[in-house]
Amino acid sequence: MRNETRAETVESPSLCVYSRLEDAREAWRALYDAAPVSPYQHYDYVRLWFDSFGAELEPRIVVASDDAGLPVALLPLAVRRTLGLRIAESPAAARATSTSPSYGQERRRSISALC
């Protein structure tokens, strides 16, 4: 069995975590416009959800970008405190039918480099 290093053959995307929804808005809208999956993944839906139900939650938006700085994936999270623990989960997980991450269809290879 050969020992191969993937680092030589894959792109190295970067991750950025935002604590304000507005800071991820541009990347979020670009990804949604490129590959709309569900209205529950739209920036405006999640923003309105936080405004209405997320007063005690902290938003965290994880954006993965490729080497050129273009967003390839986005995962919105809501952080809550329970029994002294901080738990990150999908916003509206109990109410929405699709809370999976958003990603651009043409950039799947960049996403696989995250694994």
C-alpha positions in Angstrom: 0.0 0.0 0.0 1.4 3.4 -1.0 1.3 6.3 1.3 -0.1 9.2 -0.8 -0.4 12.8 0.3 -3.5 14.5 -0.9 -2.1 18.0 -0.1 -0.2 17.9 -3.4 -3.3 17.3 -5.6 -6.2 19.1 -4.0 -7.0 22.8 -3.5 -6.8 24.1 0.0 -10.0 26.0 0.7 -10.3 28.3 3.7 -13.0 28.5 6.3 -14.3 31.7 7.9 -16.7 31.8 10.7 -18.9 34.9 11.1 -20.8 35.9 14.2 -23.1 38.4 12.3 -25.4 37.3 9.5 -24.8 40.5 7.6 -21.1 39.7 7.3 -21.8 36.5 5.3 -24.7 38.0 3.2 -22.8 38.5 -0.1 -21.4 34.9 -0.1 -24.7 33.5 1.0 -26.7 35.1 -1.8 -24.1 34.2 -4.4 -24.3 30.5 -3.4 -28.1 30.5 -3.2 -28.4 32.1 -6.6 -26.0 29.6 -8.1 -27.8 26.5 -6.6 -31.1 27.3 -4.9 -32.3 24.2 -3.0 -34.9 25.4 -0.5 -36.4 28.7 0.6 -35.3 27.6 4.1 -31.7 28.1 3.1 -32.2 31.7 1.8 -30.4 34.4 3.7 -33.6 36.4 4.2 -35.4 33.4 5.7 -32.6 32.7 8.2 -32.3 36.4 9.1 -36.0 36.7 9.7 -36.0 33.5 11.8 -33.2 34.9 14.0 -35.1 38.2 14.3 -38.3 36.4 15.3 -37.1 33.4 17.3 -33.4 33.6 17.9 -33.1 36.4 20.6 -31.3 34.0 23.0 -29.1 32.4 20.2 -25.8 33.4 18.8 -25.5 33.1 15.0 -22.4 31.5 13.5 -22.1 31.3 9.7 -19.3 29.1 8.4 -18.2 30.0 4.8 -15.8 27.8 2.9 -13.9 29.5 0.1 -11.6 28.2 -2.7 -8.1 29.4 -3.4 -9.5 32.3 -5.5 -11.6 33.4 -2.5 -14.9 32.4 -4.1 -17.4 30.9 -1.7 -18.0 27.1 -2.2 -20.1 26.2 0.8 -22.0 27.9 3.7 -23.4 26.5 6.9 -25.5 28.7 9.1 -25.6 27.7 12.8 -27.4 28.8 15.9 -25.4 28.5 19.2 -27.4 28.1 22.4 -26.3 27.5 25.9 -27.7 24.5 27.8 -26.5 23.3 31.2 -23.2 25.3 30.8 -22.5 23.9 27.3 -22.5 25.7 24.0 -24.4 23.8 21.4 -24.3 24.7 17.7 -27.2 23.5 15.6 -29.0 24.4 12.5 -31.4 27.4 12.9 -35.0 26.4 12.8 -34.1 22.7 12.9 -37.4 21.8 14.4 -39.5 23.9 12.0 -37.7 23.9 8.6 -37.8 20.9 6.2 -34.3 21.5 4.8 -31.5 22.9 6.9 -28.5 21.4 5.1 -25.6 23.6 4.0 -25.7 25.6 0.8 -23.0 25.0 -1.8 -22.3 25.8 -5.5 -22.9 22.9 -7.8 -19.8 23.7 -9.9 -17.5 23.7 -6.9 -18.1 20.2 -5.5 -14.4 19.3 -5.9 -13.4 22.2 -3.6 -15.9 20.9 -1.0 -14.4 17.4 -1.1 -11.0 19.0 -0.3 -12.4 19.9 3.1 -12.8 16.3 4.1 
